[in-house]
Amino acid sequence: MRAGVAMAVCGLAAGLLGVGSAAGQCEGVRVPLTQATASWTQNCFWFHPAWMVDGRSDTAWALGRCFAGGDETPGASVVFETASDVAVGAGDVVEYRIFSGGYWGCCGGGFTTLGAFKVFVTDADRSAFADGKVSGGQIGSAWYEVEVLGIEARAADRLGNESLAQSGHPQWTLAPSGEVLVTGENPEFAVYRVRAKSPVATLRGVKIEFMDLNGTSADPVGSLPTGGPGRHANGNVIVREVEVRVGASFEVAWGPASRVLCPGGAATLSVGVVGAGPFSYQWRKDGVAIAGATGATHLIGSAWAGSEGVYDCVVRSGGCEQVTAGATITVCFADFDCDGDVGASDFFEWSDAFENGEARSDTNGDGFLDWFDFADFVDAWVSGCG
């Protein structure tokens, strides 16, 4: 499965502004999982909980009863041991990725992405849980709910590679009692990422509880199917891979795009991030931090000579830092009236702005309005914006 599982879209659509190049990705340390054990497994087609951690997208675990019809899909828990003890320091982030879905033709057909679940961890002795049984296995009782920091849901392909499009993705809510409820778009495959703080200092096991929340306080509007934790018509779910990482993990999918602006023109720079967050942002111009530019986008509200430069954004999450590729902002002073053409009207409008002391007529950007600005504007006007 690729590192990114979902996207936090920061800013306007890339189709509007163009797409800058990505800076790469940060990866947490992957925690090997073993001894996969399920309280229930759909056994008609040899589904197996161990196939959730085998690194393959074509094998899976499924939940439900075969060809029973109606709401015959029970809730269930799947637990895993970590291959070795994992020390989780104070404030460390643990990330849980769940890749689910596929088409299931029975019972009306539909896609089998996950609809409702909850994540737990344990530091209990390994003999108390995870005996590797396909169904009816040893689940144990000393489980602690994780403190959720962020969740993302994203459509994916059959290999678990998430879509970088800005639409067609599921939505999620976190119930007051801790359940993750996924609604909205239901793609054939989806990947969910839950970032959380661990309530234990030594991580020895992970439990995912697959839940039937329909009609409960966690799903009062009945947005899930008739029953079961999956989004198939009969509540079934197919889970293909589960992955756990310690530490921050996110990817910068695109950075701001270069633009040519007219004097007084505006541009919104944006960055797309794949990951569950939370994220912090710091926009920079020519490598220097822009005061107050700490949001998901940066607006250049009225371009002038001082607006020209290379802009990038530093994205941080959980001690991991990525810097977007730089976007060059250029101001074409020849198109002073911002109509897309260079002509006499530009000359007259610049003259009016100069006489009125408008900052946008400071063509050379030295902070003074003088003969040098006139000379530079004439040069730009003769050259055009080509």
C-alpha positions as CSV (number, residue, x, y, z in Angstrom):
1,M,0.0,0.0,0.0
2,R,1.4,3.4,-0.8
3,A,2.1,5.8,2.0
4,G,-0.7,8.3,1.5
5,V,-4.2,7.2,2.2
6,A,-6.2,10.2,2.1
7,M,-5.9,13.8,1.1
8,A,-6.5,17.1,3.1
9,V,-7.1,19.5,0.2
10,C,-5.5,22.8,1.1
11,G,-6.8,25.6,-1.0
12,L,-8.5,26.0,-4.3
13,A,-8.7,23.3,-6.9
14,A,-5.5,22.4,-8.6
15,G,-7.3,22.7,-11.9
16,L,-7.9,26.4,-11.2
17,L,-4.4,27.3,-10.2
18,G,-2.3,24.6,-11.9
19,V,-0.4,21.9,-10.1
20,G,3.1,22.5,-8.8
21,S,5.5,19.6,-8.1
22,A,5.4,17.6,-4.9
23,A,8.1,17.6,-2.3
24,G,7.9,13.9,-1.3
25,Q,6.6,12.2,1.8
26,C,7.3,11.5,5.5
27,E,6.9,7.9,6.7
28,G,6.5,6.7,10.2
29,V,8.2,3.4,11.3
30,R,6.1,0.4,10.2
31,V,5.2,-2.0,13.0
32,P,5.1,-5.6,11.9
33,L,1.9,-7.4,12.9
34,T,1.4,-11.1,13.5
35,Q,-1.0,-13.7,15.0
36,A,-4.0,-12.2,13.4
37,T,-7.1,-13.5,15.2
38,A,-10.8,-12.9,14.4
39,S,-13.9,-13.4,16.5
40,W,-15.8,-14.0,13.3
41,T,-14.7,-14.6,9.7
42,Q,-16.8,-15.2,6.6
43,N,-15.5,-18.7,5.6
44,C,-17.3,-19.4,2.4
45,F,-14.4,-18.3,0.2
46,W,-11.5,-19.0,2.5
47,F,-11.1,-15.5,3.8
48,H,-8.5,-15.3,6.6
49,P,-7.5,-12.6,9.1
50,A,-3.8,-13.3,8.5
51,W,-4.4,-12.0,4.9
52,M,-5.0,-8.5,6.4
53,V,-1.3,-8.3,7.2
54,D,0.3,-10.2,4.3
55,G,1.2,-7.2,2.2
56,R,-1.0,-8.3,-0.6
57,S,-4.1,-6.5,-2.0
58,D,-5.6,-9.6,-3.6
59,T,-6.1,-11.5,-0.3
60,A,-8.5,-10.4,2.4
61,W,-10.6,-11.0,5.4
62,A,-14.4,-10.7,5.2
63,L,-17.2,-10.4,7.7
64,G,-20.6,-11.9,7.1
65,R,-22.7,-15.1,6.6
66,C,-22.7,-16.6,3.1
67,F,-25.9,-16.3,1.1
68,A,-28.1,-15.9,4.1
69,G,-29.9,-12.9,2.8
70,G,-31.0,-9.8,4.7
71,D,-29.0,-8.4,7.5
72,E,-26.9,-11.4,8.4
73,T,-23.6,-9.6,9.0
74,P,-22.5,-9.6,12.7
75,G,-20.1,-7.2,14.2
76,A,-16.7,-8.7,15.0
77,S,-13.2,-7.9,16.4
78,V,-9.8,-8.6,14.8
79,V,-6.7,-8.5,16.9
80,F,-3.0,-8.6,16.1
81,E,0.2,-8.9,18.1
82,T,3.1,-6.7,17.3
83,A,6.1,-8.8,16.3
84,S,8.0,-7.2,19.2
85,D,7.4,-4.7,22.0
86,V,7.1,-1.2,20.6
87,A,8.0,1.7,23.0
88,V,5.6,4.6,22.5
89,G,6.8,7.8,24.0
90,A,4.7,10.6,25.4
91,G,3.0,12.4,22.6
92,D,4.1,9.8,20.0
93,V,1.7,9.4,17.1
94,V,0.5,5.9,16.1
95,E,-1.1,5.6,12.7
96,Y,-3.6,2.9,11.6
97,R,-4.3,2.4,7.9
98,I,-7.2,0.2,6.8
99,F,-7.6,-0.7,3.1
100,S,-11.0,-2.2,2.3
101,G,-13.5,-2.8,-0.5
102,G,-14.2,-4.7,-3.7
103,Y,-17.4,-5.6,-5.5
104,W,-19.7,-8.3,-4.0
105,G,-22.4,-9.5,-6.3
106,C,-24.6,-11.3,-3.9
107,C,-27.6,-9.7,-2.0
108,G,-28.1,-6.9,-4.4
109,G,-24.5,-6.2,-5.2
110,G,-22.4,-3.3,-4.2
111,F,-19.1,-2.3,-2.8
112,T,-17.7,-3.6,0.5
113,T,-15.8,-0.7,2.0
114,L,-15.7,-0.3,5.8
115,G,-18.5,1.8,7.4
116,A,-18.0,1.7,11.1
117,F,-15.1,0.8,13.3
118,K,-13.1,1.6,16.5
119,V,-9.4,1.2,17.3
120,F,-7.9,-0.1,20.5
121,V,-4.4,-1.0,21.7
122,T,-3.0,-3.1,24.6
123,D,0.2,-3.6,26.6
124,A,-1.1,-6.9,28.0
125,D,0.8,-10.2,28.1
126,R,0.7,-11.8,24.6
127,S,-0.7,-15.0,26.0
128,A,-3.9,-13.1,26.8
129,F,-4.9,-12.4,23.2
130,A,-4.3,-13.2,19.5
131,D,-4.0,-17.0,19.2
132,G,-4.1,-16.9,15.4
133,K,-7.5,-18.6,14.9
134,V,-9.6,-17.7,11.8
135,S,-12.8,-17.4,13.8
136,G,-13.8,-17.6,17.4
137,G,-10.2,-16.7,18.4
138,Q,-8.8,-15.3,21.7
139,I,-9.6,-11.6,21.7
140,G,-8.6,-10.7,25.3
141,S,-10.0,-8.0,27.5
142,A,-7.3,-5.4,28.5
143,W,-7.9,-3.1,25.6
144,Y,-7.6,0.7,25.7
145,E,-9.2,3.1,23.3
146,V,-6.8,5.4,21.4
147,E,-7.0,9.2,21.5
148,V,-7.9,10.1,18.0
149,L,-6.0,13.1,16.5
150,G,-7.1,13.0,12.9
151,I,-8.9,10.8,10.4
152,E,-8.8,10.7,6.6
153,A,-10.8,8.7,4.1
154,R,-9.9,8.4,0.5
155,A,-10.9,6.5,-2.6
156,A,-8.3,4.0,-3.8
157,D,-7.6,1.6,-6.6
158,R,-7.5,-2.2,-6.2
159,L,-3.8,-2.0,-5.1
160,G,-4.5,0.4,-2.3
161,N,-3.1,3.5,-4.1
162,E,-5.2,6.4,-3.1
163,S,-6.8,8.7,-5.7
164,L,-5.3,12.3,-5.8
165,A,-8.5,13.7,-7.3
166,Q,-10.4,16.2,-5.1
167,S,-13.8,14.5,-5.3
168,G,-15.4,11.1,-5.0
169,H,-14.0,10.3,-1.5
170,P,-15.9,9.1,1.6
171,Q,-16.7,11.3,4.5
172,W,-16.3,10.5,8.2
173,T,-17.5,11.5,11.6
174,L,-16.2,10.6,15.0
175,A,-19.0,9.6,17.4
176,P,-18.8,10.9,21.0
177,S,-18.2,7.3,22.1
178,G,-15.2,6.9,19.8
179,E,-16.6,5.0,16.8
180,V,-15.5,6.1,13.3
181,L,-18.5,6.3,11.0
182,V,-17.9,6.5,7.2
183,T,-20.6,8.0,5.0
184,G,-21.0,9.9,1.7
185,E,-19.3,8.5,-1.4
186,N,-18.8,4.8,-1.5
187,P,-16.0,3.9,-3.9
188,E,-15.2,0.3,-4.8
189,F,-12.0,0.6,-2.7
190,A,-11.1,3.0,0.1
191,V,-8.3,3.5,2.5
192,Y,-8.8,5.1,5.9
193,R,-6.1,6.5,8.1
194,V,-6.5,7.1,11.8
195,R,-3.8,9.0,13.6
196,A,-3.9,8.7,17.4
197,K,-2.0,9.0,20.6
198,S,-1.4,5.7,22.3
199,P,-2.7,5.3,25.9
200,V,0.0,2.7,26.6
201,A,3.8,3.1,26.8
202,T,4.5,-0.3,25.4
203,L,2.5,-1.4,22.4
204,R,2.0,-5.2,22.2
205,G,-1.3,-5.5,20.4
206,V,-3.9,-3.7,18.2
207,K,-7.6,-4.4,18.0
208,I,-10.0,-3.2,15.3
209,E,-13.7,-3.6,16.3
210,F,-16.0,-3.7,13.3
211,M,-19.3,-2.4,14.4
212,D,-23.0,-2.4,13.5
213,L,-24.0,1.1,14.4
214,N,-27.1,1.5,12.4
215,G,-29.9,3.1,14.4
216,T,-27.6,3.6,17.4
217,S,-26.6,6.9,19.0
218,A,-23.5,6.8,16.9
219,D,-25.5,6.7,13.7
220,P,-28.8,8.3,14.6
221,V,-29.8,9.1,11.0
222,G,-29.3,5.5,9.7
223,S,-26.7,6.4,7.2
224,L,-25.2,2.9,7.1
225,P,-26.9,-0.1,5.4
226,T,-29.5,-2.1,7.3
227,G,-26.9,-3.6,9.5
228,G,-23.3,-4.6,9.8
229,P,-20.1,-2.6,9.7
230,G,-19.7,-2.6,6.0
231,R,-21.2,-0.4,3.3
232,H,-22.5,-3.2,1.1
233,A,-26.3,-3.6,0.9
234,N,-26.1,-6.5,3.4
235,G,-23.6,-4.8,5.7
236,N,-20.7,-6.9,4.6
237,V,-17.1,-5.7,4.5
238,I,-13.9,-6.9,2.9
239,V,-10.7,-5.7,4.5
240,R,-7.6,-6.3,2.5
241,E,-4.7,-4.7,4.5
242,V,-4.2,-3.3,7.9
243,E,-1.0,-1.3,8.6
244,V,0.4,0.3,11.8
245,R,3.1,3.0,11.9
246,V,4.6,4.9,14.8
247,G,5.4,8.5,14.0
248,A,4.1,11.0,11.6
249,S,3.3,9.9,8.0
250,F,2.1,12.2,5.3
251,E,2.8,13.2,1.7
252,V,2.8,16.5,-0.1
253,A,0.8,15.7,-3.2
254,W,1.3,19.1,-4.9
255,G,2.6,22.5,-4.2
256,P,1.8,26.0,-5.3
257,A,1.9,26.8,-9.1
258,S,3.8,29.6,-10.7
259,R,1.8,32.5,-11.9
260,V,2.1,35.7,-14.0
261,L,-0.1,38.5,-12.5
262,C,-1.1,41.9,-13.6
263,P,-0.5,44.8,-11.2
264,G,-3.1,44.7,-8.5
265,G,-4.1,41.2,-9.5
266,A,-4.7,38.4,-7.0
267,A,-3.7,34.8,-6.6
268,T,-4.3,32.1,-4.1
269,L,-1.5,29.7,-3.6
270,S,-2.3,26.2,-2.3
271,V,-0.8,22.9,-1.2
272,G,-2.3,19.4,-1.3
273,V,-1.4,17.0,1.6
274,V,-2.1,13.3,1.8
275,G,-2.4,12.3,5.4
276,A,-4.6,12.5,8.5
277,G,-3.0,15.5,10.2
278,P,-3.2,17.7,12.1
279,F,-0.9,19.9,10.0
280,S,0.8,23.2,10.5
281,Y,1.8,25.5,7.6
282,Q,4.3,28.3,7.1
283,W,4.4,30.1,3.8
284,R,7.7,31.6,2.7
285,K,8.8,34.1,0.0
286,D,12.4,33.7,-1.2
287,G,13.1,31.4,1.8
288,V,11.9,34.0,4.4
289,A,8.8,33.2,6.5
290,I,5.8,35.4,5.7
291,A,4.4,36.8,8.9
292,G,0.9,35.5,9.6
293,A,0.9,33.2,6.6
294,T,0.2,30.0,8.6
295,G,-3.0,28.8,7.0
296,A,-3.7,26.2,4.4
297,T,-3.5,28.8,1.6
298,H,-1.8,32.1,1.0
299,L,-3.4,35.0,-0.8
300,I,-1.5,37.5,-2.8
301,G,-4.3,40.1,-2.7
302,S,-2.9,43.0,-4.8
303,A,0.3,42.2,-6.8
304,W,3.0,44.8,-7.2
305,A,6.8,44.7,-7.7
306,G,7.3,43.6,-4.1
307,S,5.1,40.5,-4.7
308,E,7.5,39.0,-7.2
309,G,9.6,36.1,-5.9
310,V,9.6,32.3,-5.2
311,Y,6.9,31.1,-2.8
312,D,6.8,27.8,-1.0
313,C,5.2,26.2,2.0
314,V,6.7,24.3,4.9
315,V,4.2,21.6,6.1
316,R,4.8,20.0,9.5
317,S,3.0,17.2,11.4
318,G,4.2,15.2,14.4
319,G,7.9,16.2,14.1
320,C,7.9,15.5,10.3
321,E,8.5,18.4,7.9
322,Q,8.1,18.7,4.1
323,V,8.7,21.8,1.9
324,T,6.8,22.2,-1.3
325,A,8.5,23.0,-4.6
326,G,8.7,26.7,-5.1
327,A,6.3,28.7,-7.3
328,T,7.6,31.8,-9.1
329,I,5.3,34.8,-9.0
330,T,5.9,37.4,-11.7
331,V,4.1,40.7,-12.2
332,C,3.6,41.9,-15.8
333,F,3.4,45.7,-15.5
334,A,2.7,46.2,-19.2
335,D,-0.9,44.8,-18.6
336,F,-1.6,47.6,-16.1
337,D,-5.4,47.5,-16.6
338,C,-5.5,43.7,-16.2
339,D,-7.5,43.1,-19.3
340,G,-5.1,40.6,-20.8
341,D,-3.9,42.9,-23.6
342,V,-1.2,45.5,-23.8
343,G,-2.3,48.8,-25.3
344,A,-2.8,52.5,-24.9
345,S,-5.3,52.0,-22.0
346,D,-2.5,50.5,-19.9
347,F,-0.3,53.5,-20.4
348,F,-3.1,55.9,-19.5
349,E,-4.1,53.9,-16.4
350,W,-0.5,53.7,-15.2
351,S,-0.2,57.5,-15.6
352,D,-3.3,58.1,-13.5
353,A,-2.1,55.7,-10.8
354,F,1.3,57.3,-10.7
355,E,-0.2,60.8,-10.4
356,N,-2.5,59.6,-7.6
357,G,0.5,58.0,-5.7
358,E,-0.8,54.4,-5.9
359,A,1.8,51.9,-4.7
360,R,1.0,49.6,-7.7
361,S,2.7,52.1,-10.0
362,D,6.0,51.6,-8.2
363,T,7.3,49.7,-11.1
364,N,10.8,49.1,-9.8
365,G,9.6,48.3,-6.3
366,D,12.0,50.7,-4.5
367,G,9.3,52.3,-2.4
368,F,9.4,55.6,-4.3
369,L,7.4,57.0,-7.2
370,D,9.7,58.8,-9.5
371,W,11.0,59.1,-13.1
372,F,12.7,55.6,-12.8
373,D,9.3,54.0,-12.4
374,F,8.2,55.8,-15.6
375,A,11.2,54.6,-17.5
376,D,10.8,51.0,-16.3
377,F,7.1,51.0,-17.1
378,V,7.8,52.3,-20.6
379,D,10.3,49.5,-21.1
380,A,7.8,46.9,-19.9
381,W,5.0,48.4,-22.0
382,V,7.2,48.2,-25.1
383,S,8.2,44.6,-24.4
384,G,4.7,43.4,-23.5
385,C,4.0,40.4,-21.3
386,G,5.6,37.8,-23.6
